[in-house]
Amino acid sequence: MNLAEGVQIVSFGILAVMMIGTALGVVLLPKIVHSAFLLAGVFISISGLYILLNADFVAAAQILVYVGAVNVLILFAIMLVNKQEDYVELPGRTIRKVATGVVCFGLFALLGTMVLATPWSLSTTSPSVVDNTVIALGEHFFSDYLLPFELASVLLLMAMVGAIILARRDLIPESMADENTVTTGLTLPERPRELARLGSEEQDS
Amino acid sequence: MNSGIDLQGSFIQTLQDFGLPIGLAKAVWLPLPMLLMIVGATVGVLVVVWLERKISAAAQQRIGPEYAGPLGVLQPVADGIKLVFKEDVIPAKADPWLFTMGPVLVVVPVFLSYLIVPFGQNLVVTDLNVGIFLWISLSSIAPIGLLMAGYASNNKYSLLGGLRAAAQSISYEIPLALSVLAIVMMSNSLSTVDIVAQQSGYGILGWNIWRQPVGFIIFWIAALAECERLPFDLPEAEEELVAGYQTEYAGMKFALFYLGSYVNLVLSALVFAVLYLGGWEFFIPLDRLADWIGVAETTPWLQVLTASLGIVMTLIKAYFLVFIAVLLRWTVPRVRIDQLLDLGWKFLLPVSLANLLITAALKLSFPMAFGG
């Protein structure tokens, strides 16, 4: 065993322990903010595993997108929604827990068989061993993976337009907003609509 | 292109001549450049702190630090030692773990980014394929640390400062990345060494600053905002938020924030020098000059001279930019938070997108000048 292999095995061990530990922390910790911060740890360890697999661009993109954008958004959401609420046990909690356990175990078994059934070893001369991952990724994006790539961009565009419409209340017609006055347990406490309209009128004049 | 001095190769070769196995020789080499980089970055911060005090003093017609060492050069060291020995206070109702992790998360990515800063053809810790992209993605970790520090302090000002800092760095990351992308498109590579190589050959005329006049201004504004320098230091705006997310911090944890912000400033200046000012290149093309005088490129003394000149040039360019940043601090008033977000989203983002498109068009029409 030479130096490079030893370093790889040790870093794989550290990353695997870090990932499983932080992932368990995300699920088990009582405070949601701690879970959200630990989620960043999960994403960073996944990015470390990508580096071990020689996927340097994917690793950097993983940090940029998941840690820098997704996780920061989750944290923003948690910190801006400051709702003090007593913890109430939902009815039928045991059934929910059992059902979740069954689904999780099923997923684990499915992925486990997939991992065991796939031949993973690659020879160094195989065409899938590339020197510059950025170029290889770009070529794939604009040839055989063009359709998924474009579909993903259309999806993101739709999400962005939707977010803009939701954020700009003046674009939602009045009648629609008035019909929607039924409050359920899941309705967020929102700013009254009258005030919002007054504010926009002041801006217009 | 000659390879220049290969320190790693000759170091490992020397150790092997002493009878060490090659694996051990490599293991001895590995920590050296990293340690050198960390020490260099820290010393760079001491220099910047001293410069900031002296230039600020000059801008306000004061003398500045004077008694600690000649011209007060030991003042930043004194500051650092004072902060190390200061009591480390954790507020009573703060979250101690998050409170401690916050500064660490802010500082570590900044130091990691020094991996990709080149001081010469071979004078770089690693020449990664993803190079400059690593810097962008690592700098996106810092907001998490800021949010963590702001939240854990259990203080209104801290939380507001942390949220502001995160919002600011997310908004300015996009114009920053887009202006870097224009450079990447011209040099056909994300690697910092390739980006400098693409600017070499014509001396000062070949630098990207002439080909990206809009891009470099956007980059500089966005970089100042990312470093939370005035005019964009809203997260710690004294009049509004006491000191933002740093309010509850004291001692070494505060020093980490302080260190992190100055390391980040030096790093941004270095990256600016690499992207737009030709990195380690001299004002005139040195290899042509050597050719003209009649000295071969492989002459040892010429190689040592160009390598040391490269390091000096990179540092001179970076510290010139730091000087501009300090001058800006005393000449430009602070913007309001709504002005800041307006500038980022409504002005810089469209302009940097247009800059990217124009660069693409110019690259297609003039492949000679814009890297075909």
HADDOCK unambig.tbl for C-alpha pairs under 7 A between the chains (distance, minus, plus):
assign (segid A and resid 2 and name CA) (segid B and resid 23 and name CA) 6.90 0.50 0.50
assign (segid A and resid 3 and name CA) (segid B and resid 23 and name CA) 5.88 0.50 0.50
assign (segid A and resid 56 and name CA) (segid B and resid 130 and name CA) 6.78 0.50 0.50
assign (segid A and resid 57 and name CA) (segid B and resid 130 and name CA) 5.97 0.50 0.50
assign (segid A and resid 60 and name CA) (segid B and resid 134 and name CA) 5.78 0.50 0.50
assign (segid A and resid 60 and name CA) (segid B and resid 137 and name CA) 5.90 0.50 0.50
assign (segid A and resid 61 and name CA) (segid B and resid 137 and name CA) 6.91 0.50 0.50
assign (segid A and resid 63 and name CA) (segid B and resid 137 and name CA) 5.90 0.50 0.50
assign (segid A and resid 64 and name CA) (segid B and resid 137 and name CA) 4.37 0.50 0.50
assign (segid A and resid 64 and name CA) (segid B and resid 140 and name CA) 6.06 0.50 0.50
assign (segid A and resid 67 and name CA) (segid B and resid 141 and name CA) 6.39 0.50 0.50
assign (segid A and resid 68 and name CA) (segid B and resid 140 and name CA) 4.57 0.50 0.50
assign (segid A and resid 68 and name CA) (segid B and resid 141 and name CA) 5.50 0.50 0.50
assign (segid A and resid 72 and name CA) (segid B and resid 144 and name CA) 6.28 0.50 0.50
assign (segid A and resid 132 and name CA) (segid B and resid 129 and name CA) 6.69 0.50 0.50
